Amino acid sequence: MSDRPQRRTFSVADKLRILDEIDRARPGDVGAILRREGLYSSNVGRWRRQRDAGTLHGPAPARSGPKSAPANPHKNDVVRLERENARLRDQLTRAALCANVG
């Protein structure tokens, strides 16, 4: 096992529960709540700002497996141009055959 301490994480539900409890508490009781939960007031301030901005959420779950390549914005153009190129080559071949026959 590692001697390094594990960082605590709080779920969104825990954060909202603590914020609600602190918002309903009397000013003298806020310190007791912070001590009981093992929090600093800076955590509560940051959570409040996130809640008010609508960005209070936990970390996004990481998807396992290989990462997909970023989408090529020009893929449709490449496919269209390759098709057009094949069509023009075919026309050129047919024109060359007609020129040789006649």
Secondary structure, 3 states (H helix, E strand, C coil): CCCCCCCCCCCHHHHHHHHHHHHHCCHHHHHHHHHHHCCCHHHHHHHHHHHHHCCCCCCCCCCCCCCCCCCCCCHHHHHHHHHHHHHHHHHHHHHHHHHHHC
